[in-house]
Amino acid sequence: MRDRLSERALEIFETGSRYQMDHALALLLLALLLSRTETGQVWLKAAGLAFLAGVVLFSGSLYALALSQVSILGAIAPLGGVAFLVGWGCVLVAALSGKF
């Protein structure tokens, strides 16, 4: 990809893949928690859905931006960032409620 993309486009692509990898790991940990507990699953499931939406919106828009250079696609990334924050908030609520 280094031959096809500019240095800035590679940075954008790497940011998208870093966030995707981090939240894929978080989804795996959520799945482990969900398999081991029967209480608090609503918040953990909500977190998983928010993380999934965040990956699609945030990482997906950064991938599209890096590959197409259509700058308006960068405007979608903040929606994915909000979804990530909602997901982490759901994890926090589940943790504070002592449900896992």
MOBELRA-V403200 format. One record per pair of residues at least 12 apart in sequence whose C-alpha atoms are under 10 Angstrom apart, sorted by sequence separation. I is the first residue (numbers start at 0). J is the second residue. D is the distance in Angstrom with one decimal. If there is no record, write none. Layout:
# MOBELRA-V403200
i = [I:I]
j = [J:J]
d = [D:D]
This chain:
# MOBELRA-V403200
i = [60:61:64:30:59:60:61:29:30:59:60:61:29:57:60:61:56:57:59:60:26:29:30:57:58:59:60:26:29:57:58:60:28:56:57:60:26:27:56:57:59:25:26:55:56:57:58:25:26:54:56:57:58:53:56:57:23:26:53:55:56:57:22:25:26:53:54:56:57:52:53:54:56:57:23:52:53:55:56:22:23:51:52:53:54:22:50:52:53:54:49:50:52:53:19:22:23:49:50:51:52:53:19:22:49:50:51:53:21:49:50:53:19:20:48:49:50:52:18:19:48:49:50:51:18:19:46:47:49:50:46:48:49:50:16:19:20:46:48:49:15:18:19:46:47:49:15:18:19:45:46:47:49:15:16:17:45:46:15:16:44:45:46:47:14:15:16:43:45:46:47:14:15:42:43:45:46:13:15:16:44:45:46:12:15:16:42:43:44:46:11:12:14:15:42:43:46:12:13:14:15:41:42:43:11:12:13:42:43:11:12:15:42:43:10:11:12:39:42:43:11:12:13:41:42:8:9:11:12:39:40:8:11:12:39:42:10:11:38:39:43:8:9:42:43:8:9:39:41:7:8:39:40:6:8:38:39:40:5:8:38:39:4:5:15:22:25:29:37:38:4:11:18:25:36:37:3:4:5:36:4:22:35:18:0:33:32]
j = [72:73:76:43:72:73:74:43:44:73:74:75:44:72:75:76:72:73:75:76:43:46:47:74:75:76:77:44:47:75:76:78:47:75:76:79:46:47:76:77:79:46:47:76:77:78:79:47:48:76:78:79:80:76:79:80:47:50:77:79:80:81:47:50:51:78:79:81:82:78:79:80:82:83:50:79:80:82:83:50:51:79:80:81:82:51:79:81:82:83:79:80:82:83:50:53:54:80:81:82:83:84:51:54:81:82:83:85:54:82:83:86:53:54:82:83:84:86:53:54:83:84:85:86:54:55:82:83:85:86:83:85:86:87:54:57:58:84:86:87:54:57:58:85:86:88:55:58:59:85:86:87:89:56:57:58:86:87:57:58:86:87:88:89:57:58:59:86:88:89:90:58:59:86:87:89:90:58:60:61:89:90:91:58:61:62:88:89:90:92:58:59:61:62:89:90:93:60:61:62:63:89:90:91:60:61:62:91:92:61:62:65:92:93:61:62:63:90:93:94:63:64:65:93:94:61:62:64:65:92:93:62:65:66:93:96:65:66:93:94:98:64:65:98:99:65:66:96:98:65:66:97:98:65:67:97:98:99:65:68:98:99:65:66:76:83:86:90:98:99:66:73:80:87:98:99:66:67:68:99:68:86:99:83:66:99:99]
d = [5.7:6.4:9.7:8.6:9.3:6.2:9.5:6.6:8.8:9.9:8.2:8.5:8.0:9.9:6.1:6.8:9.9:8.7:9.0:5.8:9.6:8.2:8.3:9.6:9.7:8.2:9.6:9.7:6.9:6.9:7.3:9.9:9.8:6.4:4.2:8.7:8.6:9.3:6.0:6.9:9.0:9.5:6.0:9.4:8.3:7.0:7.7:8.3:9.1:9.5:6.6:4.1:9.4:8.5:4.5:6.2:9.7:7.3:9.2:7.2:8.1:9.1:9.2:8.2:8.1:7.4:6.7:9.7:8.7:9.0:4.0:8.8:8.4:8.8:8.2:6.6:6.2:9.9:9.8:6.4:8.4:9.2:9.5:7.4:8.6:8.0:8.6:9.6:4.8:8.0:8.7:9.4:6.3:5.2:9.2:8.6:8.4:9.9:9.8:8.4:7.9:8.7:9.2:7.3:8.9:6.4:8.5:9.2:9.7:5.1:5.4:8.5:8.6:9.1:8.8:6.2:8.6:9.3:9.1:5.6:9.7:8.3:8.2:9.0:7.3:8.6:9.0:9.6:6.3:5.6:8.4:9.7:4.8:8.2:9.2:8.5:9.8:9.3:7.6:8.5:8.3:8.2:6.1:7.1:6.7:9.8:9.9:6.8:9.0:8.7:4.0:9.3:8.8:10.0:9.8:8.6:6.9:6.6:6.9:6.5:9.3:9.8:7.7:9.0:9.6:4.2:9.1:8.4:9.8:5.2:9.1:7.7:7.2:8.8:9.6:6.6:6.1:9.4:8.2:8.8:8.7:8.6:9.5:8.2:5.5:8.2:9.1:6.6:9.3:9.9:9.3:9.5:7.7:6.4:5.3:6.1:9.4:9.6:8.9:9.0:9.8:9.0:6.6:9.5:9.8:6.1:8.7:8.9:9.1:6.1:5.4:9.4:7.1:6.7:9.8:7.4:8.6:9.8:5.7:9.4:9.7:8.2:9.4:8.5:9.3:9.0:9.5:7.8:5.7:9.3:8.2:8.9:5.9:8.1:6.1:9.9:8.4:9.5:9.4:8.8:9.5:7.8:6.9:9.1:9.1:4.6:9.0:8.0:9.9:8.1:7.3:8.0:7.9:10.0:9.3:9.2:4.5:8.4:8.7:7.8:5.5:6.4:7.6:9.8:9.4:8.4:9.9:8.8:8.6:6.9:7.4:9.7:9.8:9.6:8.1:8.4:9.0:9.7:9.9:6.3:9.6:9.8:8.4:9.5:9.7:8.5:7.1]
